[in-house]
Amino acid sequence: MDKENEKKPRHRRNHRHFHKKNKAFNKDHKKTAELNKTDISADEVKLVPETEEKNAFEAPCQPIKVETDFSDPEIFQKSEKTGQEAKYLVVGIRFRPLGKTYSFDPGENSFSVGDRVIVETSQGTEFGTVATAARTVSEKDVVLPLKKVLRKANESDIKRYEENRELELRGRKVFLEKTAEHKLDMALSDVECSFDRSKIVFYFTSEGRVDFREFVKDVAGIFRTRIELRQIGVRDEAKQLGGLGICGRPLCCSSFLDDFQQVSIKMAKEQNLSLNPTKISGTCGRLMCCLRYENDVYVEASKKCPRAESCVMTPKGKGTVIESNILCGKCKVRLDSDPENIIPFEASELKIIPKMKKTQPTAKNEKETNEDQ
């Protein structure tokens, strides 16, 4: 009780000070408002004619054709008055043959698919290839601020790009020599040299963590530039190395996929596939990327077809689903009246009978049963 009484006066004092601050703020606000008032003479006021005001509001609405000029940067700014979403003109640039596509601002230049260009990135100038033509996208589909495409690559740029590829081949040999010298357990996947040769990146895989500090010093002394080592996963390694899948075709990740999408074991269950790891795993040892291609179709089809071991009502009576073919839309049902025979039905002919939930006995029901006994 004493603690509660001590808190109440403190709360009243704080509240009283709060009102004093508000009163002081209101007085200052009124003073500034009076100072900002200006007297306007009657000559300075212009009246709007009644006819113009009437025509402005009662004129019939007519469709207006607007020709947009995509070179005008003001079109792609967000309108605060109308609240319309901003639009941006972008072009897709890819730095590696099957790498991820990034959006850049083409500016006033026009590019076609396959053009080699020089772009500005956060890491400096880079050499890339146009993967997608210019298009308009919304603000949520881009990462701001957009970097610009500087120009089309000339002969000297292409020559330097080819020299960098030769430097990457040399880097592979040096990497293998130095890993053997330092006895490091690292498997090289790829080498990437920046366009301005400010750094060389080595991608490798390893089962555990590796102490490569001395290794980096030796390699940096040979190339006289910045050296970076990045450990990647098995999926990225399969994308860079390439190969053939169990279907006999080149790997999806190394042929046309530019980014990895999430794949789960639930997708294999939806498609009624065998859960044997050797059959649903790819060359990389992870779940196959192709499990995602038809997953949406199977999910929609499974909603219209009852699952196995579900109770259904058929034109011939109640039964239990033994097997369901989702794509064909047919189910095999064992009737309760004739359990020895299994009859196929169309999924549209069946109605699922919801199972009754088992109610757990409450304490009140247990007392009543004990009293009856």
Sequence and secondary structure as in RCSB ss.txt:
>XXXX:A:sequence
MDKENEKKPRHRRNHRHFHKKNKAFNKDHKKTAELNKTDISADEVKLVPETEEKNAFEAPCQPIKVETDFSDPEI
FQKSEKTGQEAKYLVVGIRFRPLGKTYSFDPGENSFSVGDRVIVETSQGTEFGTVATAARTVSEKDVVLPLKKVL
RKANESDIKRYEENRELELRGRKVFLEKTAEHKLDMALSDVECSFDRSKIVFYFTSEGRVDFREFVKDVAGIFRT
RIELRQIGVRDEAKQLGGLGICGRPLCCSSFLDDFQQVSIKMAKEQNLSLNPTKISGTCGRLMCCLRYENDVYVE
ASKKCPRAESCVMTPKGKGTVIESNILCGKCKVRLDSDPENIIPFEASELKIIPKMKKTQPTAKNEKETNEDQ
>XXXX:A:secstr
 HHHHHHHHHHHHHHHHHHHHHHHHHHHHHHHHHHH     GGG     HHHHHHHHHS          TT GGG
GS  TTT    EEEEEEEESSTT  EEEEB TT    TT EEEEEETTEEEEEEEEEEEEEEEGGGS SS  BEE
EE  HHHHHHHHHHHHHHHHHHHHHHHHHHHHT   EEEEEEE TT SEEEEEEE SS    HHHHHHHHHHH S
EEEEEE  HHHHHHHH  B TTSSB HHHHT  S     HHHHHHTT    HHHHB TTSSB GGGGTTHHHHHH
HHHHS  TT EEEETTEEEEEEEEETTTTEEEEEESS TT EEEEEGGG EE          HHHHHHHHHH 
